[in-house]
């Protein structure tokens, strides 16, 4: 049987990164005369991997042309290879039979016609949400900026928020809007929507339109986990920064809620991250590790993976089957979840160790781990150590962002691909001691 080759996914992202680096290296793309290949490569990788981390202020360093290139890289990188390839195929050509099978399996549809309808719906949702977000943000920015700049800022921040890329027009992210609930809640809604994923948005729409009684189990898990994690993150942010009296700005519940939404998937912040205490930084690391939903614009382990792991642990303790929302979960999904979890954490441990060995003398090891997790989870938050890294350190961050977006995505595609493998040899079972 035919198998899907993940090389196409790798080539898609590498191609975008190369093209982005070339365009950002053009003189017309920069406001500054100085040329830095590492800066352009870093920015291109960060945009394609929807990380939003940068070693320069992109809106000061790059011209309007350069900023537009970054915007397109974020948009294409956010929706991903599978999404873009299908849309391009629908518009310009045909798709190979083997790729139809893998895409049907990934998108959980029974025919390619249904897959086309799914992609068209998802495309409309993406464009529709970003358009509405742009309009709303434009009217909000009109309170402080001229019309043309407000329109540009509205489009810029709407795309960045929905794609969960933390690039900001201002060097303080959203700190200057810490007392503007309209900005914070609009951005939070866009970030949250982008984190739900295409599957969930289409399923909610189809359920409402067709008047079905129940959402899919995947949608239930994503919605439940998203709400629960956001709620408890909000309480912990509010507790650590308000009740303990660390920062007066957090007396605004709006900032606590925004940070609870943003720090899990996006690099935006309304309170400087380096002002947080150790407990809050550890909370942010955990949120970045979790990430959002599969099929979304975000990175991380994914909330469905976390849900399956907890369901598995509960089943082990109780001696029952793995159940979620009164549905039994197949054993292969549990194995995939555990594999993703182990791979993700292993990469973070290895890269953190290398970073500490290289730049540990001049940087705080905890800060290094924080930025490594942020890079692998494609969040983009930083404790301001990236600009101070050596050339080798910056290259490692680039690799971390690429592995976080390309590597984990490729593993997911390979694991979700239908496997037609005959097991001619069956080995005898053996039991070993654990724990």
Buried (B, 14 or more C-beta within 10 A) or exposed (E): EEBBBBEBBBEBBBEBBEBBBEBBBBEEBBEEEEEBEEBBBBBBBBBBBBBBBBBBBBBEBBBEBBBBBBBBBBBBBBBBBBBBBBBEBBEEEEBEEBBBBBBBBBBBBEEBEEBBBBBBBBBEBBEEBBEBBBBBBBEBBBEEBEEEBBBBBBBBBBBBBBBBBBBBBEEEBBBBBBEBBBBBBBBBBBBBBBBBBBBBBBBBBBBEEEEEEEBBBBBBBBBBBBEEBBEEBBEBBBBBBBEEEBBEBBEBEBBBBBBBBBBBBBBBBBBBBEEBEEBBBBBBBBBBBBBBBBBBBBBBBBBBBBBBBBBBEEBEEEEEEBEBBEEEBEEEBBEBBBEBBEBBBEBBEEBBBBBBEBBBEEBEEBBBBBBBBBBBBBBBBBBEBBEEBEEEBBBBBBBBBBBBBBBBBBBBBBBBBEEEEEEEEEEEEEEEEEE
